[in-house]
């Protein structure tokens, strides 16, 4: 849903600039005709001639100052009772339109904010920016030998007893693996990679994760062990169940697509099912486990397992190249940022950990872009010292 809102924001921004193509005009018109609330929302932009004039001059004006004026006008345009009833979608799109117009389409990101906050530019102290993570991983063989995988590739394939890249070139330094020999593929902080197991199962690995698996699965079962986060597309084989073990739970499937977030520093182990079915069995309590249906998520904390409707877009954001946060605590946001950019995070003020923010951000951006957008809320400020990010106390 966030990506759809962002696309509509692009279209509205392009129209305000007078740069909408015929194809884009048709796309915007189709959205307007979908439901009446869309047309009402659009009219609130179209009726603001002053706002439109200001936006059309964004290239000749200091972007920070104009951004503040634009957002303040957007935020103040509606009466408090109206804001309470409709702010969620309106504010997201409004903030996105302003960000695209004033900061430029290449930014491809936005943040949405609570309606009782005024957005003002912040200051990020950055001397040396940090780029986004990329394709980084290594394999550890059963004899302890470690093989660095190519960063020019995005994944490996287990072909019987050999290891190759997706383009079929052999992994340098790999040796023929014996059946049932255990291998471990690991992604460092700031890394991601994928592995196609010998049964055809594809595993996409997030930063700071590792997967232990046999070079060739045995005759009766398929068992792997995961730490960190990974998305599984399990090849169907009714004769051999596929089992994923983590520190807190065991998942059993036949053929399905699901995401597992099992980082040791996260309070919950989250299992999100996209298709098929999966049995979630905590290692402690809840005898027999729970079977998830597509669109459900199991949250395991201690020995308490709870099932809820999943936010699939948010759960799959990392695999799709984005960060998506929905009113998420800053402490949780910064854990994800620290893994992807391989940085240390320190909070100058404990109270800042509970600040909630939301938004959509491309994971391809340098870290400064993400920090700057969060600072525009004027609820948080950052300072960088090498690869350490310090979250500063705000003096409001």
C-alpha positions, 0 to 999 in steps of 0.5 A: 500500500505504501508503494501505491501511495508513493506512486500516486504522490509522484503523479500528483507532483508531476502534474503540479510541475506540468510534466505529466505524460499522457500515459501518466495522466491516464494512470492518475485519472484511473486512480481518481475514478476508483473511489470518491475519497481519491477525488476529494483528496486530489481536489485538496491539492488542486484547489491550493493555488498558492501551494501549487505556485510555491511548489513550481518554484522549488528549483529556485528556492532553498529546499529546506525552507520551502519544504518547511513552508509547504509541509506546514501549510499541508499540516495546517490546511485541515481542521483538527477534527478532519485530521483525526478522521483522515490523516493517515492516507492524506498526510502520507501522500501530502508529505510525499508530494512535497518531498518529491517536488522539493527534494527531487524524484531521485530521492524515492523516499518519504516519511509520514508523521503524526498530525500534531507535529510540525516538520522542520529541517534538522541537521545531520553531522556527516563528514564521511557518508556510508553507502548501503549494503550489498551482495556479500557472503561467505561459505564455511565448509565442514572442515572449517575452510572459509570461501569468500563469495563474489560481490559481483554475484547475488547468489549460489546454487548447490548442484549435487556436490558442486557449488556454482553461481547462478551463471553456472561459473564455479565458486573459486576454492570450493571442493566437491561436497560429500552427501550430508556434509554440512555447509554454512552460508553467512552474510555479514552486517551490510550484506545480503545473498541467496542460495539455491539448495540442491532440492531447488529451494531458494533462500534469500538472506538478509544482513547478519544472517547464517544458514546451515544446510547439507550439501545434499539432502538425505532421503527422508528429510530436509533440515536447515538451521537459521540465525538472522532473517531469510525468505524461503521459497521451498520446493514441494516434496511431499515425501520429504518435509522441509524443516527450518530450526532457529534458536526459539522455534522449529518450522515444518513445511512441504512447499511454501513461501515464508519469511523468518525473522529470528535475530537474537537481538529482536524481542520476537521471532516472526514467521510470516506466511505468503503462500502454502502452509507452515507449522510453527512449533516453539522449542518451549511450550505450545505442544504441537505448534500452530499451523499458519495460513497465507497472510498470517504471522506468528510472533514468538516471545519466550514461550508465548506464540501469537498469530495475527494478520500479517503486514506482507508489504512490511515483512517483505520490504527488505527483500524488495529493496526497501525499509518500511516502518509503520509507527515503529519505535526508533530503537527497532528502526535503528537496529535494522539500519545498523544491520544494513549499513554495518554501523554501531548505534548509541542513544544519548537519551533513553527516551528517544528509543520509544519515539515512533516514526513511519515511512518508506525508504529505499535500501539503496540510499546512503545512510545520510539520506535516511537520517536526514529524512528522519531528522525532518520530523524534528523529533530526532537528531543524529551525529556520526562518528566514523561508523557510529551513529549517535541518536541525540536528545532533542531540546524542544 
